[in-house]
Amino acid sequence: MAQVRIAPWHEDDLDLLRELNSPDTRKHTGGPETDEQVLARHDRYVHFAGTGQGAMFTLVLPDGVRAGSVGYWGRDWHDQPVYELGWAVLPSYRGQGLATVAVRAVIDVLRARQDRRYAHAYPSVDNPASNAVCRKAGFTLLGETDFEYPPGQLMRANDWQLDLTAPPTAS
C-alpha cells in the first residue's frame, strides 16, 4: 500500500493549493478558480479545523513532499447530518493509491469523533478514479444524484456512503 500521511492544512500550503488548481485536477469540479478564489479557499482551509465543522489536510509523502489534499466537512443530506469528504492528488502522484490511504485516514478521524453516523462522497459519474477511491475505501454506492458543485452548478454525481459506526473494512 502507498505510504502517505495526512497533516493539518497549514499557512505554508498555498503553493500546493495553486498546483491543485489546474484544469486537469479541477475538470470534475467546475474548472480552475481565480487566484482570488484560491486565496479565499486557502484562508478557509487554514482556519477550518478551528471551527469544529471539519478539517483539511495535505497528503505528505515519506520525503516530506506534499502530493495533494483531503478533507471533511459537515453538511445535511436528506435531512440527516453527515460528513462529506473530498480529495485531490497532483497529476504526477496519481495511480499510486495515495488518495485511498488518505481517505481511510480521514475516516479514522471521523470514527473517533463519534458525532455523525455517515460519511458521504459525491464524485462525478465521469470521474472513474475518485469513484474507485470510494469503492476501495469501503463506501457503498447508493446511486446517481444531482449535486450542486461548484455552488450554482448542478453536476451528475455518484452518492457514496460509509457507515462510521461499522467496523473498518480490510485493506
N, C-alpha and C positions, 0 to 999 in steps of 0.2 A: 504494500500500500504506500501511497505517496507520503512523504514526510513534509508536513506543514503544520504550523501552529497559528492560532489566532491571537492577535494583540489588539487592545483597545485603540480605536482611531485616535490619532494624535495630531497636534497642530502641524507637525512636520510632514504630514501625509498629503498635502495639497498637490505635489507633483504627481503622485500616484493617481489621484482623482482626475487630474488633467490627462494623464495617459489613458485612463479608462474611458474618457470622453471621446473616443474615436468613433468614426462611422461604423466600423466593423463591430466594435464592442457594444454599441448602443443601437444596432439595427433592429433589435426586437423590442426596444423600449423607447420608441419615439425619436430616435436620432440624437446626434450630439446637442449639447446645451451650449448657450453662450458662456463666455468667461464669467460674466456677472452671475449667471445661474450656478456655475461651478463653484464660485467663491461662496455663494449663499449656501449651497449644499455642503461644502466643506465646513462652514461655520456650524450648520445643524449637526453634522456628524461629530464634530469635536465636542459639542455640548450635549449631545443626545443622551448619553448614559446618565448624566446628572438629572434628567427629567423623570427617571423611573419608568418611562414609556417604551424603552427599547435601547438598543446599542448597535453601534457599527464597529467593525473590526477590520484589520488588514490581515491578509494571508502572508505569513512570514516563513520563508524557506530557511533551512538549517544555516545557510551562509548569511542570513540577515536580509536578503533581497525580499522586497515586498512585491507579491505577484498578483494581488487582487484584493477584493473586498467581499465581506459578507456581513449581514446584519439581520436584526429582527425589530419589529415594532408592533405595538398593539393596535388592533382595529376591531370593528364589529363586522361580522359576516353572517348574514341570515339571522340577525337578531341575537347573535352569540359573540361574546368576547373571545377573540382568538389572537394568535401571533401570526404575522406574515413574515416570511423570510425572503431575502433577495441576495444575489451574489453576482460577481463579475470577475473574470480572470483575464489578465493580459494575454493577447494572442500567442506570444512565444511560450506561454506556460500551459496552454490548453491541452487536453487529452492525456493528462498525467494523473488524473484523479484528485487534484488539489481541491476543487470545489466540493466534491463529495466528502472528503475528510473535514473540510472547514464547516460544511453544513452540519455534519454529525457533531462537531464540537459545539456549535451554537445550540443544537438540540439538547445536548447535555446541560448547557447553561439554563435553557428553558425548563427542563425537567427539574432542576434544582430550585427554580423559583416557585414551583408548585402553586401557581395562581391562575392558570388557564389550562383547560383540558386539551385544546387542539392547536396545532400549528398548521399553517397553510402556505403554499407557494402557488403562484399563478403564472408560469411561463407561457409564452406564446405557443400556440399549437404548431407554429412553424419553427420552433427552436428545439431541435432534437437533442442538443447537448444538455440544456437545462432540464428538459423532461427526463433525460437519463439520470441526471443527478438526483432528481426527486425519487425515481424508482430505486436507485442504489442506496439512497439514504433511508429507505423504509417507508416513504409516503405511499398512500393509496390513492389511485386516480379515481376521483368522483365523477369526472366528465368534463365536457367543454362548457364554458360560460363566457358571457360578455363581461369584460373587465375594463374599468376606466384607468388607463395609464398610457402616457402621462395625463395629468388632470385635463379634462376636456376632450380626450380622445378615447373612443372605445376600441379595444383590441379583442380578438378571439383568443382565449387562454384556456389552458387546462387547469382545473381546480384539483390540486393535490392536497391531501390531508394526512396529518400524522397525529395519532393519539399519544399525548405526552405522558399519560398515566400507564401506558402499556410498556412492557419490558423492551429494551432496545433490541433491534434485530441484529443477527450475526453479520459480521463483515463480509 
